[in-house]
Every structure is written in C-alpha cells, then in structure tokens.
Amino acid sequence: MKFIVDRDVFNKLDNVCFGVVVAKGIDNSKDNIEINELLKNIIELDERKFEGKKVKELEEIIYYRDAFKSLDINPNKFMASNEAMLTRVAKKKGLPNINPIVNLGNAISLKYLVPLGAHDIDTVGGDIYVKFSKKGDSFIPFGSEEKEYLEDDELIYFAGDRVRTRRWIWRQSEHGKIVSESKNIFFPIDGFTDKNYDEVISARDELAKLLEEKLNCEVKVGFIDKNNSEFEI
C-alpha cells in the first residue's frame, strides 16, 4: 500500500508538501490521561495566545487560505481543518474528548498550526492518493450515511473507490473515521516547502515520538514533495 500525490497536484501547488506518520498496533480503546492532559494544556495555551485575534489573518493560516483560493475553494465557506479548529479554540469553545488517536492528532495540529489528518488503514482497500476528483466520485460526510457526488477537479484524498477528504483538507469522510477499534493509522500533515516546512517536520517527528511513548506502537515516518511523490505505507 502506498501514499501517492498525483503529479497534477504539484503542477497546481508547486510548493505543497506532506509529512507522513504511519502507526501500527495501537490500542485506541482506553482513555489516555497523559494525552488528554497534553491536549488540555495546548488548548489553554492557544486560548491565551490567540485571544482577541482574527485567526484568518494569522500568517500561518493565510498560507492555507491562499492555497484554497488558487484551487477555487472559498476559504470563508470551507475553512482548512487547522483554521477551523484554531478558530473554535480561540473562541474558548474547546474540543471534545474523542479517543487517544484523535486527541493526540488535535494536540499536535494546534501546537504547530498545521492540518493533521488520521485515516484508519484497515478501511482503505488500496493506495491512498491526493489527487483531483473525477465526476461521480462519492463521499460520505462525517456523521451522515448519504453519499455526495463530486464534479471534476476538486482536490481530494482518495482511497479504494471513495473520497476520504473533500476540498483537500476541509472535511474527512464518515468512512474510515478513527474509532476505539482503530489500530493501524495513517497520518498526513499538509504544508508548504517554502512557508512552514519546519513546522510540518516538527509536527511529524513529535507525533511519531508521542505515539511510540504514549501508545506503545510501531511507527514509520516519511515526507513527500514534488521531488518524491510516493511513500510506502
């Protein structure tokens, strides 16, 4: 199984890059106090740091808003996942306690202000792609059972025969969401080689370290950019 970024993506976003973490053998069924405390502390830090600030005007967020515009995605209507989460936290609305994997991913995303996805490898059924959609590709929104059908040329995460994430890093699917039974996980961290490369790599490495330390699992890391567009999961 591979993670593959289509060449057309780099033709549109020349500077896009992806930190990659794969973790196998996780026990996600038990509440993890240390991870919960880590998330709580980072939320409190961001609440203080960004109180009264407009999240959409932060340099770290503008990178993604500009990329969305270049992809003909309205960032005011469809916020990148890191902007949406930070906006919620900056307004002191907190985040729900979901499960250790999701909580840890949210903590790292908030710490480095980068989008960080999590996909259950065991539900994939093929290679995982970042590519542009074909008319008729299907997506099941999170929390729904009804399929949506896409038009051509929407940037997506795609695996098997299903769209895993719409509008690049806007919203993940119900299919493949992280649940208590999830044990083998693929984490992509999306960024830009000339904007926030250091944050992408730091987020990747800290996530990998904490997965090993807190969840006692096997971990592999990688990196994708225009010079290296495939990663063996």
C-alpha positions in Angstrom: 0.0 0.0 0.0 1.3 3.4 -0.9 0.6 7.1 -0.3 0.8 8.8 -3.7 0.4 12.5 -4.5 -0.5 12.9 -8.2 1.8 15.0 -10.4 -1.1 17.3 -11.3 -1.2 18.4 -7.7 2.3 19.8 -7.9 1.5 21.4 -11.2 -1.1 23.4 -9.3 0.6 23.7 -5.9 4.3 23.6 -6.7 5.4 24.1 -3.0 3.0 21.7 -1.3 4.5 19.0 0.9 3.3 16.3 3.3 4.8 14.9 6.5 3.7 11.3 6.9 3.4 9.2 10.0 2.2 5.6 10.0 1.4 3.9 13.3 0.6 0.2 13.7 -0.6 -1.8 16.7 -2.3 0.9 18.6 -4.7 0.2 21.5 -7.2 3.1 21.0 -9.9 1.7 23.2 -8.7 3.1 26.6 -8.8 6.7 27.7 -5.2 8.1 27.9 -4.8 10.6 30.7 -1.4 11.8 29.5 -2.7 12.6 26.0 -5.8 14.2 27.5 -3.6 16.5 29.6 -1.4 17.3 26.7 -4.4 18.4 24.6 -5.9 20.4 27.5 -2.6 22.3 28.0 -2.2 23.1 24.4 -5.8 24.3 24.1 -5.3 26.6 27.2 -2.0 27.9 25.7 -3.7 28.7 22.3 -6.7 30.3 24.1 -4.3 32.8 25.7 -2.1 33.3 22.7 -4.9 34.0 20.2 -7.4 35.7 22.4 -8.9 38.6 20.5 -7.0 37.8 17.3 -8.6 37.1 14.0 -7.5 33.6 13.2 -8.0 34.0 9.4 -5.4 36.9 9.5 -2.6 34.8 11.1 0.3 34.3 8.7 0.3 30.5 9.5 -3.4 30.3 8.4 -3.0 32.7 5.4 -0.8 30.1 3.7 -3.7 27.7 3.5 -6.3 30.3 2.6 -4.2 31.4 -0.3 -3.7 27.8 -1.5 -7.5 27.3 -1.2 -8.1 30.3 -3.4 -5.7 29.0 -6.0 -7.7 25.8 -6.0 -11.0 27.8 -6.5 -12.1 26.8 -2.9 -13.7 29.7 -0.9 -11.8 29.7 2.4 -14.5 31.7 4.1 -17.1 29.0 3.3 -14.7 26.0 3.6 -12.0 26.5 6.2 -8.9 24.3 6.3 -9.1 21.9 9.2 -6.4 23.8 11.2 -8.1 27.1 10.8 -11.5 25.7 11.8 -10.1 24.0 14.9 -8.0 27.0 16.0 -11.0 29.4 15.4 -13.0 27.2 17.8 -10.3 27.1 20.4 -9.5 30.9 20.2 -13.2 31.5 21.0 -12.8 29.2 24.1 -15.2 26.6 22.8 -12.8 23.8 23.5 -12.7 20.5 21.8 -14.5 17.2 22.6 -12.6 14.3 24.2 -12.9 11.7 21.4 -10.3 9.0 21.7 -6.5 8.9 22.2 -5.5 9.0 18.5 -7.8 11.9 17.6 -6.9 13.8 20.8 -3.2 13.4 20.1 -3.6 14.5 16.5 -5.6 17.5 17.5 -2.9 18.5 20.1 -0.1 18.4 17.5 -2.2 20.2 14.9 -2.9 23.0 17.4 0.7 23.2 18.6 2.2 23.7 15.2 -0.9 25.2 13.4 -0.8 22.6 10.6 -3.6 20.4 9.3 -3.2 16.8 10.5 -5.5 14.0 9.3 -5.9 10.5 10.6 -7.1 7.6 8.4 -7.8 4.0 9.5 -5.6 2.0 7.2 -7.7 -1.2 7.6 -10.7 0.5 5.9 -8.7 1.8 2.9 -8.8 -1.0 0.4 -6.0 0.3 -1.8 -3.4 3.0 -2.2 -4.1 6.5 -0.7 -4.0 9.4 -3.1 -4.0 13.1 -3.1 -5.4 14.0 -6.5 -8.1 15.8 -8.4 -11.6 14.3 -8.4 -13.4 12.7 -11.3 -17.1 13.4 -11.9 -19.1 10.9 -9.9 -16.6 10.2 -7.2 -18.5 9.6 -3.9 -18.1 11.0 -0.4 -20.0 10.2 2.8 -19.9 13.3 5.1 -18.8 12.8 8.7 -21.9 11.9 10.7 -24.0 11.0 7.7 -25.0 8.0 5.7 -25.9 9.9 2.5 -23.4 10.0 -0.4 -22.4 13.2 -2.1 -21.2 13.0 -5.7 -18.4 15.3 -6.8 -17.7 17.1 -10.0 -14.3 17.1 -11.8 -11.2 18.8 -10.5 -11.8 19.1 -6.7 -8.6 18.3 -4.7 -9.2 15.3 -2.5 -7.8 12.5 -0.5 -8.9 9.3 -2.2 -8.6 5.6 -1.4 -10.1 2.4 -2.8 -13.2 3.8 -4.6 -14.1 6.6 -2.1 -13.2 10.1 -1.3 -11.7 10.3 2.1 -11.3 14.1 2.4 -13.1 16.8 0.4 -11.7 20.1 -0.7 -8.2 18.9 0.2 -8.1 19.4 3.9 -11.6 20.7 4.7 -13.5 17.7 5.9 -12.9 13.9 6.3 -15.4 11.2 5.5 -17.5 9.1 7.8 -15.8 6.1 6.0 -12.5 5.4 7.7 -13.0 7.7 10.7 -11.0 6.9 13.8 -12.9 4.8 16.4 -12.0 2.9 19.5 -11.3 -0.2 17.4 -8.9 1.6 15.1 -5.3 0.2 15.5 -3.4 1.0 12.3 -3.4 4.7 11.3 -2.0 6.8 8.5 -1.4 10.5 9.5 -0.8 13.1 6.8 0.5 16.6 7.7 0.0 19.1 4.9 2.1 22.1 4.4 4.4 24.1 2.1 8.1 23.7 1.5 8.8 27.5 1.4 6.3 28.5 4.1 6.1 26.1 7.1 8.4 23.2 6.3 10.0 23.3 9.7 6.6 23.1 11.4 5.5 20.2 9.2 8.6 18.2 10.1 8.5 19.1 13.8 4.8 18.1 14.0 5.6 14.8 12.2 8.5 14.0 14.5 6.7 14.9 17.7 3.7 12.9 16.7 5.8 9.9 15.9 7.7 10.2 19.3 4.5 10.5 21.3 2.8 7.7 19.5 5.7 5.4 20.5 5.9 6.7 24.0 2.2 7.0 24.9 0.6 4.3 22.8 3.4 1.8 22.5 3.1 1.2 18.8 5.3 0.6 15.7 5.9 3.9 13.9 7.3 4.9 10.5 7.7 8.4 9.1 8.2 9.9 5.7 8.0 13.0 3.6 6.5 13.9 0.2 7.1 16.8 -2.1 7.4 17.4 -5.8 10.8 15.5 -5.8 9.4 12.5 -4.1 5.7 11.8 -4.7 5.3 8.3 -3.2 5.6 6.7 0.2 5.3 3.0 1.1 2.8 2.6 3.9 
